[in-house]
């Protein structure tokens, strides 16, 4: 598939790269990293990265503003996005052909060309693998691409702590750090947090619950967010905070937004993305997300999660 994707890329003069809504470092890293590789490799092509910007990730990349006409005859590449509902900027439909590059389960087989590797730690890892495949076929890496791909890998592996981290992940990270970018500056930007988020994290650690089943739960209402002057995106940064709690098998964060309640699921073993799929979501076996529309539904999610934990042990 990498060979086929490279041939498709060669055939187009304009390439527009998308990623998922509510982006994380891997979304930006894979999107921007691929764009930088293609710009360096094919300076004659028009390469754009689009989508709604996430201010907290501006240190990684600023996105392009393009008009609808740019999509005419263009190749669209969507990175790190499991299903079409999560593609940021619906204009992806206006392109001539579409490529999907992703490491989530391939439940939604969208796109004219698909490269999905669920064993990859991140889509950024896949983009680096694409470069390795093509480096003797015209693909070139630059320092900015290396910075972005490294950030994406660090972000999606929890600084190389998550089980998805493989020997290949460490090998690729080790090669990327030879490029000229500052890891201390990057880590500072990625992990320095505002005081309000630290205080909200303290609230989470004080108020989360552990059920006898080994399931943890935390509800963050709009009132709590207002109390700490935090956003739902701020609260989502704290989902991994319970990962070191002894005895916890899986946990769920409910984060109230204006029109829905975001469900963030994490696990230390039981496969929980099936629970997410029941509630308009999906994701990885041990890290998934969904949406519900009432607090009554939250109780249903907890029951389903308890059932999965019970069956998993």
C-alpha positions as CSV (number, residue, x, y, z in Angstrom):
1,X,0.0,0.0,0.0
2,X,2.9,2.4,0.7
3,X,4.0,2.0,-2.9
4,X,0.5,2.6,-4.2
5,X,0.2,5.7,-2.1
6,X,3.5,7.1,-3.3
7,X,2.4,6.7,-6.9
8,X,-0.9,8.4,-6.2
9,X,0.9,11.3,-4.5
10,X,3.2,11.6,-7.5
11,X,0.2,12.0,-9.8
12,X,-1.4,15.0,-8.2
13,X,-0.3,18.6,-8.3
14,X,-2.4,19.7,-5.3
15,X,-2.5,17.7,-2.0
16,X,-4.7,18.7,0.9
17,X,-4.1,16.9,4.2
18,X,-6.8,16.6,6.9
19,X,-7.0,15.0,10.4
20,X,-9.6,14.4,13.1
21,X,-11.6,16.9,15.1
22,X,-10.5,17.7,18.6
23,X,-6.9,17.1,17.5
24,X,-4.0,15.7,19.6
25,X,-0.3,15.7,19.0
26,X,-0.5,12.6,16.8
27,X,-3.2,14.2,14.6
28,X,-1.0,17.4,14.1
29,X,2.2,15.4,14.0
30,X,1.1,13.0,11.2
31,X,-0.7,15.7,9.3
32,X,2.1,18.2,9.5
33,X,4.9,15.7,9.3
34,X,3.5,14.3,6.1
35,X,3.1,17.8,4.7
36,X,6.7,18.7,5.4
37,X,8.0,15.5,3.9
38,X,6.0,16.1,0.7
39,X,6.9,19.8,0.5
40,X,10.6,19.0,0.8
41,X,10.3,16.1,-1.7
42,X,8.1,17.8,-4.3
43,X,8.6,21.5,-4.1
44,X,6.7,22.0,-7.3
45,X,3.5,20.6,-5.7
46,X,0.9,22.6,-3.7
47,X,0.6,21.0,-0.2
48,X,-1.9,22.2,2.4
49,X,-2.8,21.3,5.9
50,X,-6.4,22.2,6.9
51,X,-8.9,22.0,9.8
52,X,-10.0,24.0,12.8
53,X,-6.9,25.0,14.8
54,X,-6.5,23.9,18.4
55,X,-4.9,26.8,20.2
56,X,-3.1,24.6,22.7
57,X,-1.3,22.9,19.7
58,X,-0.2,26.0,17.9
59,X,3.4,25.2,19.0
60,X,3.3,22.3,16.6
61,X,1.8,23.9,13.5
62,X,-0.4,26.6,12.1
63,X,-2.9,25.4,9.5
64,X,-3.6,26.8,6.0
65,X,-6.7,28.7,4.9
66,X,-7.8,27.7,1.4
67,X,-10.9,28.2,-0.6
68,X,-13.2,25.5,-2.0
69,X,-11.9,25.8,-5.5
70,X,-8.5,24.5,-4.3
71,X,-10.1,21.1,-3.9
72,X,-10.9,20.8,-7.6
73,X,-8.8,18.0,-9.0
74,X,-6.9,17.7,-5.7
75,X,-5.8,14.6,-3.7
76,X,-7.1,14.5,-0.2
77,X,-5.2,12.6,2.5
78,X,-6.8,12.0,5.9
79,X,-4.5,11.2,8.8
80,X,-5.3,9.6,12.2
81,X,-9.0,9.5,11.7
82,X,-11.0,6.3,12.2
83,X,-14.4,7.3,10.7
84,X,-15.7,10.0,8.3
85,X,-17.7,11.7,11.1
86,X,-14.5,12.7,12.8
87,X,-12.8,14.2,9.8
88,X,-12.2,17.9,10.5
89,X,-13.4,20.2,7.7
90,X,-16.1,18.5,5.6
91,X,-14.6,19.8,2.4
92,X,-12.6,16.6,2.1
93,X,-15.6,15.5,0.0
94,X,-14.7,18.0,-2.7
95,X,-11.4,16.4,-3.7
96,X,-10.8,14.1,-6.6
97,X,-9.4,11.1,-4.7
98,X,-8.9,10.3,-1.0
99,X,-6.3,8.4,1.0
100,X,-6.9,7.2,4.5
101,X,-3.8,6.7,6.7
102,X,-4.6,5.6,10.3
103,X,-3.7,3.3,13.1
104,X,-7.2,2.9,14.6
105,X,-9.4,-0.2,14.0
106,X,-10.6,0.0,10.4
107,X,-14.4,-0.1,11.2
108,X,-15.1,2.7,8.6
109,X,-13.4,1.7,5.4
110,X,-13.7,5.1,3.8
111,X,-11.4,6.5,1.1
112,X,-10.2,5.3,-2.4
113,X,-7.0,4.1,-0.9
114,X,-6.5,2.9,2.7
115,X,-3.4,2.2,4.7
116,X,-4.4,1.1,8.3
117,X,-2.0,-0.5,10.7
118,X,-3.5,-1.1,14.1
119,X,-0.1,-2.4,15.4
120,X,1.5,1.1,14.9
121,X,1.8,3.1,18.1
122,X,0.7,6.2,16.2
123,X,-0.1,7.5,12.8
124,X,3.1,9.6,13.1
125,X,5.0,6.3,13.3
126,X,3.3,5.2,10.1
127,X,4.3,8.4,8.3
128,X,7.9,7.9,9.3
129,X,7.7,4.3,8.0
130,X,6.3,5.8,4.7
131,X,9.4,8.0,4.5
132,X,11.7,5.0,5.1
133,X,10.0,3.2,2.3
134,X,10.3,6.1,-0.1
135,X,13.7,7.6,0.9
136,X,15.4,6.0,-2.0
137,X,12.5,6.8,-4.3
138,X,12.6,10.6,-3.9
139,X,11.1,11.2,-0.4
140,X,13.1,13.6,1.8
141,X,12.9,14.3,5.5
142,X,13.5,17.7,7.0
143,X,14.0,18.9,10.6
144,X,10.4,20.2,11.0
145,X,8.9,16.9,9.8
146,X,11.1,15.0,12.3
147,X,10.0,17.3,15.1
148,X,6.3,16.8,14.3
149,X,6.5,13.1,13.9
150,X,8.5,12.7,17.1
151,X,5.9,14.8,18.9
152,X,3.1,12.6,17.5
153,X,4.8,9.4,18.6
154,X,5.5,10.8,22.1
155,X,1.9,12.0,22.5
156,X,0.2,8.8,21.4
157,X,2.5,6.5,23.5
158,X,2.3,8.6,26.7
159,X,6.0,9.3,26.5
160,X,6.6,5.6,25.4
161,X,4.8,4.1,28.4
162,X,1.7,2.7,26.7
163,X,1.5,-0.9,25.6
164,X,1.3,0.2,22.0
165,X,5.0,1.2,22.2
166,X,7.1,-1.3,20.3
167,X,10.7,-1.9,19.5
168,X,10.0,-0.2,16.2
169,X,8.7,2.8,18.0
170,X,11.9,3.2,19.9
171,X,14.0,2.6,16.8
172,X,12.1,5.3,14.8
173,X,12.2,7.7,17.7
174,X,15.9,7.1,18.0
175,X,16.4,8.0,14.4
176,X,14.2,11.1,14.5
177,X,16.2,12.7,17.4
178,X,19.2,13.0,15.1
179,X,17.5,15.8,13.3
180,X,18.0,19.4,14.4
181,X,15.1,20.2,16.8
182,X,15.1,20.9,20.5
183,X,13.6,18.0,22.5
184,X,13.6,20.1,25.7
185,X,11.7,22.9,24.0
186,X,9.3,20.4,22.5
187,X,8.7,18.6,25.8
188,X,8.2,21.9,27.6
189,X,5.5,22.9,25.1
190,X,3.8,19.5,25.3
191,X,3.7,19.1,29.0
192,X,3.8,22.5,30.7
193,X,0.3,23.1,31.9
194,X,-1.6,26.1,33.1
195,X,-2.3,26.5,36.8
196,X,-6.1,26.0,36.2
197,X,-5.5,22.6,34.7
198,X,-3.2,21.6,37.6
199,X,-5.9,22.6,40.1
200,X,-8.6,20.8,38.1
201,X,-6.4,17.7,38.1
202,X,-6.3,18.0,41.9
203,X,-10.1,18.1,42.0
204,X,-10.1,14.9,39.8
205,X,-7.7,13.1,42.1
206,X,-9.9,14.1,45.1
207,X,-13.2,13.2,43.7
208,X,-12.9,10.2,41.3
209,X,-14.6,7.0,42.4
210,X,-13.6,3.4,42.2
211,X,-16.4,0.8,42.1
212,X,-16.0,-2.7,43.6
213,X,-15.8,-4.0,40.0
214,X,-12.5,-2.1,39.6
215,X,-14.1,0.5,37.3
216,X,-13.2,4.1,38.0
217,X,-15.5,7.0,37.1
218,X,-15.2,10.8,37.1
219,X,-17.9,13.3,36.0
220,X,-16.8,16.8,35.1
221,X,-19.9,19.0,34.6
222,X,-20.1,22.4,33.1
223,X,-20.3,23.8,36.6
224,X,-17.0,22.2,37.5
225,X,-15.4,23.5,34.3
226,X,-16.7,27.0,35.1
227,X,-15.4,26.8,38.6
228,X,-11.9,26.2,37.4
229,X,-12.2,28.4,34.3
230,X,-11.4,25.3,32.2
231,X,-12.6,24.0,28.8
232,X,-13.7,20.5,27.9
233,X,-10.4,20.2,26.0
234,X,-8.6,21.0,29.2
235,X,-10.4,18.3,31.1
236,X,-9.7,15.8,28.4
237,X,-6.0,16.2,29.1
238,X,-6.5,14.7,32.5
239,X,-8.0,11.3,31.4
240,X,-4.7,9.5,31.9
241,X,-4.3,10.9,35.5
242,X,-5.9,7.7,36.9
243,X,-3.6,5.3,35.1
244,X,-1.3,4.8,38.1
245,X,-4.1,4.0,40.6
246,X,-3.5,0.5,42.0
247,X,-6.5,-1.8,41.6
248,X,-8.1,0.2,38.8
249,X,-8.9,-2.0,35.8
250,X,-10.7,0.5,33.5
251,X,-12.1,4.0,33.9
252,X,-14.3,6.5,32.3
253,X,-14.4,10.3,32.3
254,X,-17.7,12.1,31.5
255,X,-17.0,15.7,30.3
256,X,-20.0,17.9,29.8
257,X,-20.1,20.1,26.7
258,X,-22.8,22.4,25.5
259,X,-24.7,19.9,23.5
260,X,-23.3,16.5,24.5
261,X,-21.3,14.7,27.2
262,X,-18.0,13.4,26.0
263,X,-17.1,9.9,27.2
264,X,-13.4,9.1,27.6
265,X,-12.6,5.4,28.2
266,X,-9.3,4.0,29.3
267,X,-8.2,0.5,30.4
268,X,-5.3,-1.5,31.8
269,X,-6.4,-4.7,30.2
270,X,-10.0,-5.2,29.3
271,X,-10.9,-4.3,25.7
272,X,-13.2,-1.2,26.0
273,X,-13.6,0.1,22.5
274,X,-16.7,-2.1,22.0
275,X,-18.4,0.0,24.8
276,X,-17.5,3.2,22.9
277,X,-19.1,1.8,19.7
278,X,-22.4,1.4,21.5
279,X,-22.4,5.2,22.2
280,X,-21.6,6.8,18.8
281,X,-17.8,6.3,19.3
282,X,-14.9,4.0,18.9
283,X,-11.1,3.9,19.2
284,X,-8.3,1.7,20.4
285,X,-8.9,-1.5,22.4
286,X,-7.7,0.3,25.6
287,X,-8.3,4.0,24.8
288,X,-11.6,5.0,23.2
289,X,-14.1,7.8,23.2
290,X,-17.8,8.3,22.6
291,X,-20.7,10.8,23.0
292,X,-23.9,10.6,25.1
293,X,-26.6,13.2,25.5
294,X,-27.9,12.7,29.1
295,X,-26.5,11.8,32.5
296,X,-28.9,8.9,32.6
297,X,-26.9,7.4,29.7
298,X,-23.8,7.8,31.8
299,X,-25.1,5.1,34.1
300,X,-25.6,2.8,31.1
301,X,-22.0,3.4,30.1
302,X,-20.8,2.5,33.6
303,X,-22.8,-0.7,33.6
304,X,-21.5,-1.7,30.2
305,X,-17.9,-1.0,31.3
306,X,-18.4,-3.1,34.4
307,X,-19.6,-6.0,32.3
308,X,-16.6,-5.8,30.0
309,X,-14.3,-5.7,33.1
310,X,-16.0,-8.7,34.6
311,X,-15.8,-10.7,31.4
312,X,-12.1,-9.7,30.9
313,X,-11.1,-11.1,34.3
